[in-house]
């Protein structure tokens, strides 16, 4: 089984996206971050 992981750059990008959205809508930033996590978990089941 192949292992999928977040690269350091991807983590920085994710954090930057979160911070940008959080400035206008903390709830939307949290929802998007949770979606990223769920999609990563989902992709792990097919790797």
N, C-alpha and C positions, 0 to 999 in steps of 0.2 A: 504494500500500500504506500502511495506517495504521501509525504507529509507537506502540508501547506503551512506557511508561516508568514508573519508580517515582517517585512524588511525594516531596518531603521528609518529609511526614507519614507516608507509607507506610513509608519507610525507618526513621524513628524507631520506628514501631509494630513493625516487623519486628525491630529491634534489642531493643526492650523484651521482646517475646515470647521471643526467643532468650535473653536474660539471665535471665528468669523461669524458663524450663525448665532452663537450664544449672545453676541453683542446686541442682536435684535430680538432674539426669541430663545431664551434658555430651554423652554419646553421642546421646541423644534430641534435644537441641537442635541438634546438628550434622546429624542425619538430617532434621529438620524444615526446617532452613535449606536443605539441599540439595534437598529436595522443592519448596520455594518457588522456588528457582532453576530447577529442571527444568520446573515448570509455567509459569513466565514464558517460558522458551525455547520451550516447546510452543505457547503462545499466540501468540508472535511468528510462527510459521509459518502462522497462520491470519488474521493481522491484515492 
